Amino acid sequence: MDFSLLRNIISRFCVGEENWVGSRTVYIGHKEPPPGAEAYIPQRYPDNHIVSSKYTFWNFIPKNLFEQFRRIANFYFLVIFLVQLIIDTPTSPITSGLPLFFVITVTAIKQGYEDWLRHKADCSINECPVDVVQQGKVVRTQSHKLRVGDIVVVREDETFPCDLIFLSSSRYDGICYVTTTSLDGESSHKTYYAVPDTMAFRTEQEVDSLHATIECEQPQPDLYKFVGRINIYKDKDEPISRTLGAENLLLRGATLKNTQHIYAVAVYTGMDTKMALNYQSKSQKRSAVEKSMNAFLIVYLCILISKAVINTVLKYAWQWSPDRDEPWYNHRTEIERQRHVVIRAFTDFLAFMVLFNYIIPVSMYVTVEMQKFLGSYFIMWDDEMLDEELGERAV
């Protein structure tokens, strides 16, 4: 007796369909395959809830502080401030602590405001209305309630609510035109093609009668890559299989153009969509400006350390002569006299680091961020950058 099918079913049930292999199975309209076909495994995919914000009310302070002190300059000034608290330095800790506190606070307020705007945008997107085909009728629901396998109706000038496989169109040639400006910046109309065996469907009843499954790759961020297969079941015959490619996949964030309406099935939803995956990967990266700033910071940090080392060496070279050991205005205490020379040298090195620390400006990051923040508004207010045809501004 062949136990491979039973073993596969148990494995897929225990570890989850999505984590079992490098592909997923989508049941169109949530219909089970006919008897004798592959085993039906309940779907356990995320809903269509999208989250582009970085913070919540509870994690804002610790997460924001962690992200800010990951930056070289902020971490450097934090170390300088701690050094001023620990050892006797020529300057007061307030001279480093107060500017650092101001910079961190201003940056946190700016990032908090931007994240609040993202929360509002997420809420608006998740609650926008979407038409879904259920039992041969069009039912209106909210975007975040979409599930993998739902058949969606998208009309002209509407944005695709998730990643969809194109089933049929109001056009008899089975194509539709799409703009992907929000995804890749290209404003030209791109052509997408419906599955040949479903392109003739014109009504909700015909689409709802479709009995098929889609096997496709697991979510990945490449906008121009998609590999899959649709299996269409008719009567008791063997299923008809058709390959699927990127020309059949309608991406979330793209907009339908010059086509009255289309029918499509959801294959990737929520944070599994290519748009969300690209956002998540980009959010971990640093901008070219920040990378350039970090390179200059490292150079200036090396200069600062060199200056501190040179001055420490010159101090002890000057004090090598007994008559220059202790100036009348800077007598050492008894504790300082008994301290080991290596410890004294290290303490003096830190003191020189504190003395010369302003070679790196404490307001550098916040100045650049405020310039970008305010500059974006000037770009948005510029009437010469207004698209009169669409009525949209640059930002």
C-alpha positions as CSV (number, residue, x, y, z in Angstrom):
1,M,0.0,0.0,0.0
2,D,1.3,3.5,-0.9
3,F,1.4,5.7,2.2
4,S,3.0,8.7,0.4
5,L,-0.4,10.5,-0.1
6,L,-1.4,10.0,3.5
7,R,2.1,11.1,4.7
8,N,1.9,14.2,2.6
9,I,-1.6,15.1,3.9
10,I,-0.5,14.7,7.5
11,S,2.7,16.8,6.9
12,R,0.8,19.6,5.2
13,F,-1.8,19.6,7.9
14,C,0.7,19.7,10.8
15,V,3.2,22.3,9.5
16,G,0.7,24.4,7.5
17,E,0.2,24.6,3.8
18,E,2.2,27.8,3.4
19,N,5.3,26.5,5.2
20,W,5.3,23.0,3.8
21,V,6.8,23.6,0.3
22,G,7.8,26.5,-1.9
23,S,4.3,26.7,-3.4
24,R,0.7,27.4,-2.3
25,T,-2.7,26.0,-3.5
26,V,-5.5,28.5,-3.9
27,Y,-9.1,27.1,-4.2
28,I,-11.0,29.6,-6.4
29,G,-14.3,30.6,-4.7
30,H,-13.2,28.4,-1.7
31,K,-14.6,25.3,-3.5
32,E,-13.3,21.9,-2.8
33,P,-11.8,19.9,-5.7
34,P,-14.0,17.1,-7.1
35,P,-13.8,13.6,-5.7
36,G,-10.8,11.8,-6.9
37,A,-8.7,14.9,-7.2
38,E,-6.1,16.2,-4.8
39,A,-6.9,16.3,-1.1
40,Y,-8.5,19.5,0.1
41,I,-6.4,21.3,2.7
42,P,-8.1,24.2,4.5
43,Q,-6.4,27.5,3.7
44,R,-4.5,29.3,6.4
45,Y,-3.4,32.5,4.8
46,P,-3.4,36.1,6.2
47,D,-6.3,38.3,5.5
48,N,-6.0,41.5,3.5
49,H,-5.2,43.8,6.4
50,I,-2.2,46.0,5.4
51,V,0.1,47.7,7.9
52,S,2.7,50.2,6.6
53,S,3.2,52.0,9.9
54,K,6.3,51.3,12.0
55,Y,5.1,52.0,15.5
56,T,2.3,51.3,17.9
57,F,1.2,53.3,21.0
58,W,3.1,50.8,23.2
59,N,6.4,50.4,21.3
60,F,6.9,53.9,20.0
61,I,9.3,55.1,22.7
62,P,11.7,52.1,22.9
63,K,11.6,51.3,19.2
64,N,12.2,54.9,18.2
65,L,15.0,55.3,20.6
66,F,16.6,52.1,19.4
67,E,16.4,53.3,15.8
68,Q,17.8,56.7,16.6
69,F,20.7,55.4,18.6
70,R,21.6,53.0,15.8
71,R,22.8,56.1,13.9
72,I,26.5,56.7,14.3
73,A,26.3,60.3,15.3
74,N,23.5,59.9,17.9
75,F,25.3,56.9,19.5
76,Y,28.5,58.8,19.5
77,F,27.0,61.8,21.4
78,L,25.3,59.3,23.8
79,V,28.7,57.8,24.6
80,I,30.2,61.3,25.0
81,F,27.4,62.3,27.4
82,L,28.0,59.1,29.5
83,V,31.7,59.8,29.6
84,Q,31.1,63.2,30.9
85,L,28.9,61.7,33.7
86,I,31.5,59.1,34.6
87,I,34.8,61.0,34.6
88,D,35.9,64.5,35.5
89,T,35.9,66.3,32.1
90,P,36.6,69.9,31.1
91,T,33.0,70.5,30.2
92,S,29.6,70.0,31.9
93,P,27.5,67.0,30.8
94,I,24.7,69.5,30.1
95,T,26.6,70.8,27.1
96,S,26.2,67.4,25.4
97,G,23.1,66.1,27.1
98,L,20.8,69.0,26.3
99,P,21.5,69.3,22.6
100,L,21.2,65.5,22.3
101,F,17.9,65.5,24.1
102,F,16.6,68.2,21.8
103,V,17.7,66.4,18.7
104,I,16.2,63.1,19.8
105,T,12.9,64.8,20.8
106,V,12.5,66.7,17.6
107,T,13.2,63.6,15.5
108,A,10.8,61.5,17.5
109,I,8.0,64.1,17.1
110,K,8.6,64.2,13.4
111,Q,8.7,60.4,13.0
112,G,5.7,60.1,15.2
113,Y,3.7,62.5,13.1
114,E,4.7,60.7,9.9
115,D,3.7,57.3,11.4
116,W,0.4,58.8,12.5
117,L,-0.3,59.7,8.9
118,R,0.6,56.2,7.9
119,H,-1.9,54.8,10.4
120,K,-4.6,57.0,8.9
121,A,-3.7,55.9,5.4
122,D,-3.7,52.2,6.5
123,C,-7.1,52.6,8.1
124,S,-8.5,54.2,5.0
125,I,-7.1,51.5,2.7
126,N,-8.2,48.6,4.9
127,E,-11.8,50.0,5.0
128,C,-12.2,50.9,1.4
129,P,-15.1,49.0,-0.3
130,V,-14.4,46.0,-2.6
131,D,-16.9,44.0,-4.7
132,V,-16.7,40.2,-4.3
133,V,-18.6,37.5,-6.1
134,Q,-20.4,35.2,-3.7
135,Q,-23.0,32.6,-4.8
136,G,-23.4,34.2,-8.2
137,K,-24.0,37.7,-6.9
138,V,-21.8,40.7,-6.3
139,V,-21.4,41.5,-2.6
140,R,-19.7,44.6,-1.3
141,T,-17.3,44.2,1.6
142,Q,-14.3,45.9,3.1
143,S,-10.8,45.4,1.7
144,H,-9.4,44.0,4.9
145,K,-12.0,41.2,4.9
146,L,-10.7,39.7,1.6
147,R,-9.4,36.2,1.7
148,V,-7.2,34.2,-0.6
149,G,-9.5,32.5,-3.1
150,D,-12.1,35.3,-3.2
151,I,-13.3,36.3,-6.7
152,V,-13.1,40.1,-7.0
153,V,-14.7,42.5,-9.3
154,V,-12.6,45.6,-10.2
155,R,-13.9,48.5,-12.2
156,E,-12.2,51.1,-14.3
157,D,-10.0,53.5,-12.4
158,E,-10.1,51.4,-9.3
159,T,-7.0,50.2,-7.5
160,F,-6.5,46.4,-7.1
161,P,-7.0,45.5,-3.4
162,C,-4.6,42.6,-3.4
163,D,-2.5,40.5,-5.9
164,L,-5.0,38.9,-8.3
165,I,-5.0,36.3,-11.1
166,F,-6.8,37.8,-14.1
167,L,-9.8,35.5,-15.0
168,S,-11.9,37.6,-17.5
169,S,-12.5,41.1,-18.7
170,S,-15.3,43.2,-20.2
171,R,-13.2,43.3,-23.3
172,Y,-13.8,40.3,-25.7
173,D,-10.1,39.9,-26.4
174,G,-9.5,39.0,-22.7
175,I,-7.1,41.8,-22.0
176,C,-7.0,44.7,-19.6
177,Y,-4.8,47.8,-19.3
178,V,-3.1,48.7,-16.1
179,T,-0.9,51.5,-14.7
180,T,1.7,50.7,-12.1
181,T,2.8,54.2,-11.2
182,S,2.6,53.6,-7.4
183,L,4.7,50.4,-7.7
184,D,7.5,51.2,-10.2
185,G,6.9,54.8,-11.2
186,E,6.0,53.9,-14.8
187,S,2.9,55.8,-16.0
188,S,2.5,53.9,-19.3
189,H,-0.4,51.5,-19.7
190,K,0.6,47.9,-19.5
191,T,-1.3,45.0,-21.0
192,Y,-2.3,41.9,-19.0
193,Y,-4.0,38.8,-20.2
194,A,-6.8,36.7,-18.8
195,V,-6.6,32.9,-18.5
196,P,-7.6,31.5,-22.0
197,D,-10.2,29.1,-20.5
198,T,-11.9,31.7,-18.4
199,M,-11.7,34.8,-20.6
200,A,-15.2,34.2,-22.1
201,F,-16.9,34.6,-18.7
202,R,-19.1,37.7,-18.8
203,T,-21.4,37.4,-15.8
204,E,-21.1,36.7,-12.1
205,Q,-22.9,33.4,-12.4
206,E,-20.4,32.2,-15.0
207,V,-17.5,33.2,-12.9
208,D,-19.0,31.6,-9.8
209,S,-19.5,28.3,-11.7
210,L,-15.7,28.0,-12.2
211,H,-14.3,24.9,-10.4
212,A,-10.5,25.3,-10.3
213,T,-7.4,25.5,-8.2
214,I,-4.3,27.6,-8.6
215,E,-0.8,26.4,-7.7
216,C,1.7,29.2,-7.4
217,E,5.0,30.1,-5.7
218,Q,5.2,31.5,-2.2
219,P,5.1,35.3,-1.8
220,Q,8.2,37.0,-3.0
221,P,8.9,40.7,-3.7
222,D,10.0,40.6,-7.4
223,L,7.3,42.7,-9.2
224,Y,8.2,41.1,-12.6
225,K,8.3,37.5,-11.6
226,F,5.5,35.0,-11.1
227,V,5.2,31.3,-11.7
228,G,2.0,29.3,-11.3
229,R,-0.5,27.0,-12.8
230,I,-4.3,26.9,-12.9
231,N,-6.1,23.5,-12.9
232,I,-9.7,23.7,-14.3
233,Y,-12.0,20.9,-13.4
234,K,-14.8,20.0,-15.9
235,D,-17.2,17.1,-15.2
236,K,-15.2,14.0,-14.3
237,D,-12.5,14.5,-16.8
238,E,-8.8,15.2,-16.0
239,P,-8.3,18.8,-15.1
240,I,-7.2,21.2,-17.7
241,S,-3.9,22.8,-16.7
242,R,-2.7,26.2,-17.9
243,T,0.6,27.9,-17.0
244,L,0.4,31.4,-15.3
245,G,3.0,34.1,-15.5
246,A,3.6,37.7,-14.6
247,E,1.3,38.8,-17.4
248,N,-1.6,37.2,-15.6
249,L,-0.9,38.7,-12.2
250,L,-2.5,42.0,-11.3
251,L,-0.6,43.6,-8.4
252,R,-1.9,45.4,-5.4
253,G,-1.6,49.2,-5.8
254,A,-1.9,49.1,-9.6
255,T,-4.9,50.8,-11.3
256,L,-7.3,49.4,-14.0
257,K,-7.5,51.6,-17.1
258,N,-9.5,51.6,-20.3
259,T,-11.4,48.5,-19.2
260,Q,-14.9,48.6,-17.9
261,H,-14.4,45.8,-15.4
262,I,-12.6,42.6,-14.7
263,Y,-13.0,39.4,-12.7
264,A,-10.0,38.1,-10.8
265,V,-9.1,35.8,-7.9
266,A,-7.1,36.7,-4.9
267,V,-3.8,34.8,-4.6
268,Y,-1.7,37.0,-2.3
269,T,-3.4,39.2,0.4
270,G,-2.3,41.6,3.1
271,M,1.4,41.6,4.0
272,D,2.0,38.7,1.5
273,T,1.4,41.1,-1.5
274,K,4.4,42.1,-3.6
275,M,3.8,45.8,-2.7
276,A,3.9,45.0,1.1
277,L,6.9,42.8,0.7
278,N,8.8,45.5,-1.1
279,Y,7.8,48.0,1.6
280,Q,9.1,45.7,4.3
281,S,12.4,45.1,2.6
282,K,13.0,48.8,1.9
283,S,12.1,49.9,5.4
284,Q,15.2,48.1,6.7
285,K,17.5,49.9,4.3
286,R,19.2,53.2,4.7
287,S,19.1,56.0,2.1
288,A,22.0,57.0,-0.1
289,V,22.2,60.3,1.8
290,E,22.5,58.6,5.2
291,K,25.1,56.1,3.9
292,S,27.1,59.1,2.6
293,M,26.8,60.9,5.9
294,N,27.9,57.8,7.8
295,A,31.1,57.6,5.6
296,F,32.0,61.2,6.4
297,L,31.2,60.5,10.1
298,I,33.7,57.7,10.2
299,V,36.3,59.9,8.6
300,Y,35.7,62.7,11.2
301,L,35.6,60.1,14.0
302,C,39.1,58.9,12.9
303,I,40.3,62.5,12.9
304,L,38.8,63.1,16.4
305,I,40.5,60.0,17.8
306,S,43.8,60.9,16.2
307,K,43.6,64.4,17.8
308,A,42.8,62.9,21.2
309,V,45.7,60.5,21.0
310,I,48.2,63.1,19.8
311,N,47.1,65.5,22.6
312,T,47.3,62.8,25.2
313,V,50.9,61.9,24.1
314,L,51.9,65.6,24.0
315,K,50.5,66.1,27.5
316,Y,52.7,63.4,29.0
317,A,55.7,64.4,26.9
318,W,55.3,67.9,28.4
319,Q,54.9,66.6,31.9
320,W,57.9,64.3,31.5
321,S,60.1,67.2,32.9
322,P,59.7,67.5,36.7
323,D,59.3,71.2,36.6
324,R,56.4,71.0,34.2
325,D,54.6,68.2,36.0
326,E,52.0,70.2,37.9
327,P,51.1,73.8,36.9
328,W,50.1,75.9,39.8
329,Y,46.5,76.3,38.5
330,N,46.0,72.5,38.1
331,H,47.4,70.6,41.0
332,R,46.5,66.9,41.1
333,T,44.8,65.4,44.1
334,E,46.3,62.6,46.1
335,I,44.0,60.0,44.5
336,E,45.1,61.1,41.0
337,R,48.8,60.8,42.1
338,Q,48.2,57.2,43.3
339,R,46.3,56.2,40.1
340,H,48.2,54.0,37.6
341,V,49.7,55.9,34.6
342,V,47.7,53.8,32.1
343,I,44.4,54.6,33.8
344,R,45.4,58.3,33.9
345,A,46.4,58.3,30.3
346,F,43.0,56.7,29.3
347,T,41.1,59.2,31.4
348,D,43.0,62.0,29.7
349,F,42.3,60.5,26.3
350,L,38.5,60.5,27.1
351,A,38.8,64.1,28.4
352,F,40.3,65.2,25.1
353,M,37.6,63.3,23.2
354,V,35.0,65.3,25.1
355,L,36.9,68.5,24.6
356,F,37.0,68.1,20.8
357,N,33.7,66.2,20.3
358,Y,32.0,69.2,18.5
359,I,33.9,68.3,15.3
360,I,30.8,66.2,14.6
361,P,27.7,68.4,14.7
362,V,25.0,67.1,17.1
363,S,22.2,68.5,14.9
364,M,23.3,66.9,11.7
365,Y,20.6,64.2,11.4
366,V,17.7,66.4,12.5
367,T,18.8,69.2,10.2
368,V,18.8,66.8,7.2
369,E,15.5,65.2,8.2
370,M,13.8,68.5,8.7
371,Q,15.1,69.7,5.3
372,K,13.7,66.7,3.6
373,F,10.4,67.0,5.5
374,L,9.9,70.7,4.7
375,G,11.3,70.3,1.2
376,S,8.6,67.7,0.4
377,Y,5.9,70.3,1.2
378,F,7.6,72.9,-1.0
379,I,7.5,70.3,-3.9
380,M,3.9,69.6,-3.2
381,W,3.0,73.3,-3.1
382,D,4.8,74.0,-6.5
383,D,2.1,74.7,-9.0
384,E,4.5,74.1,-11.9
385,M,4.8,70.4,-10.8
386,L,1.0,69.9,-10.8
387,D,-0.4,67.3,-13.2
388,E,-3.4,69.2,-14.6
389,E,-4.8,66.2,-16.4
390,L,-5.0,64.0,-13.2
391,G,-5.2,66.9,-10.8
392,E,-2.4,65.4,-8.7
393,R,0.6,67.0,-7.1
394,A,4.1,65.7,-7.1
395,V,4.0,64.4,-3.5
